[in-house]
């Protein structure tokens, strides 16, 4: 039951991360929340929620975070790799440094976090990993988002790699791939009203459902869209 389970969640201070944290907290999960500027949320019960300084660009921080979570809660049952960045450039105008920055946060950091928590997830018997991908990791919607898509295609592949690697250990991994979600990131890219974009609370509900599914109901990818497209 979720009442006894522990989840690590990166990028938990705002947007999708905050919505997921709230939902899981209400559902009875123990939470270790990674934030660049750590602050206990006003909705959180400090007895059930830990807040940890987490910068996805720091290559040494994941092991420290996992150690803190294990010291506090004694177990880790789920990792939700939500922290991500967007650089709105096409693949020609971008510099190598732009791609490096995207890959560092959107791909390398989630891989390190999963690796750091791997032993604990294995002991759970039903460890779960959610990688927040994007529909930009399934198709290239525009030139402006094409460099971002490169990183998100890699993030989706990471989720599949984790799923294959952890299968016999009871670890299940899912790439959650939304289109426009009503967050600051999407608002910087579109003039759509929030009411015409996916609500972060719905991403939270989907994430909680995926975490609760049994090992025999593995979902490799979950796509969500706020608009009609040919495939998504």
N, C-alpha and C positions, 0 to 999 in steps of 0.2 A: 504494500500500500504506500501511496505517496507520503503519508504522514511521517514515515521514518526515513524518507529518501533525501539525499543531498545533491544539490546541483550547483555547479560553477557557471557563472554567466558573465561574459565580458561585454564591455560597452553598456553597462547597466544604468548609466545615469540619466539617459534621455531617450526619446523616440521609441523604437521597437524594443530596445533593451529594457527600458523602464517599464513598458507595458508587459513584457514577459515576466519580469521580476515580480510585479504586482500580482499578476495572475497566479504564478506558482506559489507566491507567498500566501495568497488567499486559499490555495488548494492544500496547504499544509506542508509544503516542501521546506526543508532547511536550505538556506541560500548563502553562498559565498559570492559576493558581487564584486567584480573587478571594474574599477573606475580610474580614469586618469586623475580626477580630482575627487578622492574618496570622501563621501559624506553620507551618513545614515539617512535613508529616505524617511520622510515624515510618516509614511504608512507602515513602516517596518517595525516588527517586534525585535528589539536588540537581542533577545534570548534565542531567536531563531534565525537571525540574519547577521552575517559577517560582511564587513566592507573592507576591501583590500585595494591598495594602490596598484594599478595595472596600466602599463604603457605597452601597447603592442609592438612598439619599436625597440623595446628593451629585450634583448635575446636571452637574458638570464632570469627574467622575472617569473616565468611560468612555474619552474620548479619551486621557487620560494612560495608562490601562491598556493600550489598544491599542498606543500608542507603545512602552511598556515591553516588550510581548510581541514586537513586530516587531524591536526592538533586540536582544532576546535570541535569537529563533528565526528571524527573517527572513521569516516567513510566518504566515498564519492560515487554517486550513481549516475550522474549525467553531467555533460559538458555542453553548454550552449555558446558556440563561438559566434558572437554577434558583432563584435567591434569591426568596423570597416570604414574605409575612406573612399571618396569619389574625386577624381581629377577629370574634368570635362575637357578632354582633348582628343583629337582624332589620332590615328596611329602614325600619321606622317609628321604632324607638327610637334608631337611629343618628343621629349628628350629621354634618354635612357634613365635619367634620374627620376622622371615621372613614373615610368614603368616599375622601376625598382621600389619606389615608395608604395605603389599599389600592391605589388606582390608581397612586400614585407608585412603589410597589415592584413590584407585580405586572404593571403594564402599561407605564408610562412608562420605567422603567429598562431593561427588555428591549428596548424600541424604540430607546432611545439607544445601547445596547450594539451592537445589530445595525447601526445607522447608522454608528457609529464604526468598525466592522470591515468595512463594506460593500466598500470598495475592495479590501482584502486578500482577502476572500471571493470577489470577482469574479475576481481574478487566479488563484485556485486552479483555476477551471474546474469544480470540483465542491464549491463551498462548501456548508456545511450549517449550519442553525440549528434548534436544538431549544428550544421554549418549553415549560417545565413548566407545563402547565395543570392541569386537575383534572376529574373527573366533575362537580364543582360548576360547571364551565364548559359543561356539556352539559345539565344538568337541575338544578332547585332541589329539594334533598332535604328541607330543613326550613326553618322560619322562622329558626332560630338561625344557619343558614349562608347565609341569603339575601343579606346584604350582601356577603359573600365571593364568592358566586356572581356578583354583578354584575361584580366585578373579573375573575373567571376567564372569564366569557363574553367579556369584552373581550380577555383574553389569547389565547384561542382565535382570535378575529377577527384579532388582531395576527399570529399565525402564518400565517393564510390571506393576509393582506395582504402579508407578506414573501414568501410563496411566489409570489404573482402578480407582485410587483415584480421578483423576482430570477430568474424562470424563464429568460429568454433569456441570462442571465449564467451559467447553470449552478448557480445557488444553489437549493437545495431546503430548504424549511422544514416542520417538523412540530410539531403540538401534541400532546404526550404527556399523556394525561388519566387519571390513576389515581384510584381511590376511596381508601378507608382504606389508608394505608401505615404500617408499624410504625415511626413516628417520634414525637418529642415532640409535634408538632402534632396528630397523630391521637389520641394518648393523652389529650390535653386535651379531646377531643370525644366519646370513646367509652370504654366499659368493656370493649370487646373485648380478648381476649388477643392478644399479638403474633403468636402462631401462627395466628390467624384473620384476620390482615391481610396485605396484600401485603408481601413482603420487599423492602426497598430494593435488595438485590442483584439482584432480578429487574427492577426499573426500570433498573438499570445495564446489564444484559444487553440489554434492549430498546433502550435509547439507543444502545449500541454498534452493534447491528444496523442501526438506522436511519441512523447516520452512515456505515456501510459500503456501503449500497445504492447501485447506480449511478444516474445521472441519469434513466434510463429506468424506474426503479422508485420513483417518488415516492409517499410516504405522507403525506397531508395531516393525518390525525389517527390517533392510536393510543390506544385506550381499554383500560383494565385494571381489573378489579374483583375484590374478594375475596368478594363476596356476590352472590346471585342477585337481579337486578332485571329488570323487564319488557323493557327495551331494552339495558341495559348489564350 
